[in-house]
Amino acid sequence: MGIAVLDMSVSLDGRIAGPNDTLQQPGDDDFRLHDWFGDPRSPSGTEVDVQQLERVRDAGAVLVGSRTAQQVGHWGGDHSGMGVPVFVVSRGEPPPEVAEMPLVHYVTDVVDAIAQAKAASRAGHVHMIGAGWVPTALDAGAIDELWIHHVPLLMGGGRRLFGELARRVRLEIVETHASPRATHVHYRVQR
């Protein structure tokens, strides 16, 4: 069975989206948190950034919140052409177009969604993106690792990644990699 990995880009002040984040305008008006994804051949790009992105391709399943899924149109039913199941954490019903997307599964309980995604991932990891459900999953001990991409930016407002947690969560730093665009830190959640 796979491991559950929260993989997020975060500003130095802990934001994952600016104050003007909407379904029609994901992130904000001048969203820059994912600029490190850019072309590694550009003067500021590095192989470090490319290696971080390649980890996504090793995922055996994907888990997201409903807001993220809606913002990206459920990736057309196949996250980045990876051919892996996508689990969407949502209290609501899936939109009608999801009926035509056999890899997309809506699940109401985040802990159950993570368990289903881990089982579906076989030996791969579950690539998780989102924020609203993260405190509940951390409190339940359902997240195994965090791959956080610290971007050199202070957003000053907007959506926070972790919000309020019910308890402290201790993390172990497994590895770090730095580039001019981001510092990539791989954490393991300590039990």
HELIX and SHEET records of a PDB file:
HELIX    1   1 ASP A   35  PHE A   37  5                                   3    
HELIX    2   2 GLU A   47  ARG A   57  1                                  11    
HELIX    3   3 SER A   66  GLN A   71  1                                   6    
HELIX    4   4 GLY A   73  GLY A   77  5                                   5    
HELIX    5   5 HIS A   79  GLY A   81  5                                   3    
HELIX    6   6 PRO A   96  GLU A  100  5                                   5    
HELIX    7   7 VAL A  110  SER A  121  1                                  12    
HELIX    8   8 VAL A  134  ASP A  139  1                                   6    
SHEET    1   A 8 VAL A 104  VAL A 107  0                                        
SHEET    2   A 8 VAL A  86  VAL A  89  1                                        
SHEET    3   A 8 ALA A  59  GLY A  65  1                                        
SHEET    4   A 8 HIS A 125  ILE A 129  1                                        
SHEET    5   A 8 ALA A   4  SER A  11  1                                        
SHEET    6   A 8 GLU A 145  VAL A 151  1                                        
SHEET    7   A 8 THR A 183  VAL A 189 -1                                        
SHEET    8   A 8 LEU A 171  ALA A 178 -1                                        
SHEET    1   B 2 ARG A  15  ALA A  17  0                                        
SHEET    2   B 2 ARG A 159  ARG A 160 -1                                        
END                                                                             
